[in-house]
Amino acid sequence: MNGDIPAVVELIYRAVVPGPNPDFWPEHLKGNPTLAHSMWTFYQGLKMGIQLGAACLEKT
């Protein structure tokens, strides 16, 4: 991978991840908005990945 982010990833990110919102951040991270938003965004991605994985395992 050369470090380029595919256009589809940017489209999904902009559709799913809102701009920084301190209401979403834990109190202990509010003093560091860059870390707080990065961690919150990462956590949301993990949750989405788990949901997608679970959906793929469902029997129809």
C-alpha beads as a LAMMPS data file, in Angstrom:
LAMMPS data file: protein, C-alpha beads

60 atoms
59 bonds

1 atom types
1 bond types

-500.0 500.0 xlo xhi
-500.0 500.0 ylo yhi
-500.0 500.0 zlo zhi

Masses

1 110.0

Atoms # bond

1 1 1 0.000 0.000 0.000
2 1 1 1.428 3.351 -0.983
3 1 1 -0.446 5.440 1.582
4 1 1 -3.168 6.671 -0.763
5 1 1 -6.671 6.511 0.624
6 1 1 -9.198 5.208 -1.923
7 1 1 -11.934 7.673 -2.844
8 1 1 -14.619 5.265 -1.613
9 1 1 -13.083 5.299 1.882
10 1 1 -13.255 9.082 1.976
11 1 1 -16.876 9.024 0.808
12 1 1 -17.844 6.529 3.504
13 1 1 -15.907 8.456 6.165
14 1 1 -17.622 11.735 5.317
15 1 1 -21.026 10.038 5.298
16 1 1 -20.607 8.180 8.584
17 1 1 -18.261 10.227 10.776
18 1 1 -19.443 13.652 11.893
19 1 1 -17.089 16.530 12.545
20 1 1 -15.497 16.837 15.971
21 1 1 -18.131 17.015 18.699
22 1 1 -16.938 17.199 22.323
23 1 1 -20.283 15.763 23.468
24 1 1 -19.132 12.396 22.098
25 1 1 -15.772 12.387 23.903
26 1 1 -14.985 10.954 27.336
27 1 1 -14.227 13.589 29.966
28 1 1 -10.612 12.518 30.394
29 1 1 -9.874 13.266 26.705
30 1 1 -11.659 16.599 26.315
31 1 1 -8.421 18.492 26.971
32 1 1 -6.875 16.921 23.844
33 1 1 -9.389 17.334 21.004
34 1 1 -7.192 15.684 18.363
35 1 1 -6.751 12.530 20.422
36 1 1 -10.358 12.584 21.596
37 1 1 -11.809 12.764 18.081
38 1 1 -9.296 10.227 16.735
39 1 1 -10.105 7.710 19.472
40 1 1 -13.861 8.258 19.111
41 1 1 -13.635 7.809 15.330
42 1 1 -11.508 4.669 15.707
43 1 1 -14.009 3.243 18.197
44 1 1 -16.903 3.928 15.834
45 1 1 -15.013 2.102 13.074
46 1 1 -14.444 -0.890 15.322
47 1 1 -18.140 -1.026 16.191
48 1 1 -19.073 -0.821 12.514
49 1 1 -16.621 -3.598 11.634
50 1 1 -18.036 -5.855 14.335
51 1 1 -21.582 -5.171 13.137
52 1 1 -20.606 -5.935 9.539
53 1 1 -18.850 -9.133 10.604
54 1 1 -21.856 -10.253 12.627
55 1 1 -24.182 -9.538 9.723
56 1 1 -22.000 -11.670 7.445
57 1 1 -22.263 -14.569 9.870
58 1 1 -26.061 -14.484 10.097
59 1 1 -27.806 -17.392 8.483
60 1 1 -30.549 -16.491 6.068

Bonds

1 1 1 2
2 1 2 3
3 1 3 4
4 1 4 5
5 1 5 6
6 1 6 7
7 1 7 8
8 1 8 9
9 1 9 10
10 1 10 11
11 1 11 12
12 1 12 13
13 1 13 14
14 1 14 15
15 1 15 16
16 1 16 17
17 1 17 18
18 1 18 19
19 1 19 20
20 1 20 21
21 1 21 22
22 1 22 23
23 1 23 24
24 1 24 25
25 1 25 26
26 1 26 27
27 1 27 28
28 1 28 29
29 1 29 30
30 1 30 31
31 1 31 32
32 1 32 33
33 1 33 34
34 1 34 35
35 1 35 36
36 1 36 37
37 1 37 38
38 1 38 39
39 1 39 40
40 1 40 41
41 1 41 42
42 1 42 43
43 1 43 44
44 1 44 45
45 1 45 46
46 1 46 47
47 1 47 48
48 1 48 49
49 1 49 50
50 1 50 51
51 1 51 52
52 1 52 53
53 1 53 54
54 1 54 55
55 1 55 56
56 1 56 57
57 1 57 58
58 1 58 59
59 1 59 60
